[in-house]
Amino acid sequence: MKIIRAEDYNQMSDLACEKIIETCQTVKRPVFGLATGDTPNGLYERLIQKYEQKEVSFEHATTFNLDEYVGYSKEHSKSYHYYMSERLFNHINIREDHAHVPNGAALNLQEECVSYEQKIKEAGRINIQLLGLGANGHIGFNEPGTPFDSRTEVVFLADSTRQSNARFFPSIEDVPKTAISMGIGTIMESEEILLLVSGEQKADILAHVLNSEPSEEFPATVLHNHEKVTIIADKGALSKVKGF
């Protein structure tokens, strides 16, 4: 693993932006795996700024989001499709049919999962897969106990995950209990994985990931098995990692 220390959230976002832009400029038809939540917001803001300044184009890019809540259509204000449209897609020149988010409102969820895997396969290898780090070590919505060879599937969200996401909803009761998530096996087939971690509240969890052997009980530890992982973390997140 390559660990890059940022001074703060803003610098973390800047460094991640540079990496995405470099890939856009060097790969003819780049494929990105994208994430939602608070952590990538700064990155997406910077990508929009760079696009508006004509420093990058997404005309030939393809994206695949990690997950989506089951039962939520793309128009639902709490859906990840809506999040991505508002935070990124509506503000750059990516083709609508190249920006993929699982369909949480599909009539046949199993068929949707198989179809999503097929679309990723047809697009070619994901060049950079963006990840955040869940409080219980999950990546995507792959909760503790998820097999390392899992593919895109319907998953049940852990209570801790629902509690963490409750801040985006009126109450914990409103947080969905299931989602479609890209599998760990799918994530691990990416050419490079970019993990963004920010804040002292993630310090213990990041230290655990870096200091532990791969275990399905702690999904993010699977990253030790990947040949090219870049972690960009701010000083708060790295505060309990020796040498940083």
Secondary structure as GFF3:
##gff-version 3
##sequence-region A 1 244
A	DSSP	beta_strand	2	6	.	.	.	ID=ss1
A	DSSP	alpha_helix	9	26	.	.	.	ID=ss2
A	DSSP	beta_strand	31	34	.	.	.	ID=ss3
A	DSSP	alpha_helix	41	52	.	.	.	ID=ss4
A	DSSP	beta_strand	62	65	.	.	.	ID=ss5
A	DSSP	beta_strand	67	69	.	.	.	ID=ss6
A	DSSP	alpha_helix	80	87	.	.	.	ID=ss7
A	DSSP	three_ten_helix	89	91	.	.	.	ID=ss8
A	DSSP	three_ten_helix	96	98	.	.	.	ID=ss9
A	DSSP	beta_strand	99	100	.	.	.	ID=ss10
A	DSSP	alpha_helix	109	123	.	.	.	ID=ss11
A	DSSP	beta_strand	128	131	.	.	.	ID=ss12
A	DSSP	beta_strand	153	156	.	.	.	ID=ss13
A	DSSP	alpha_helix	159	165	.	.	.	ID=ss14
A	DSSP	three_ten_helix	166	168	.	.	.	ID=ss15
A	DSSP	three_ten_helix	172	174	.	.	.	ID=ss16
A	DSSP	beta_strand	178	181	.	.	.	ID=ss17
A	DSSP	alpha_helix	184	188	.	.	.	ID=ss18
A	DSSP	beta_strand	192	197	.	.	.	ID=ss19
A	DSSP	three_ten_helix	200	202	.	.	.	ID=ss20
A	DSSP	alpha_helix	203	211	.	.	.	ID=ss21
A	DSSP	three_ten_helix	219	225	.	.	.	ID=ss22
A	DSSP	beta_strand	229	234	.	.	.	ID=ss23
###
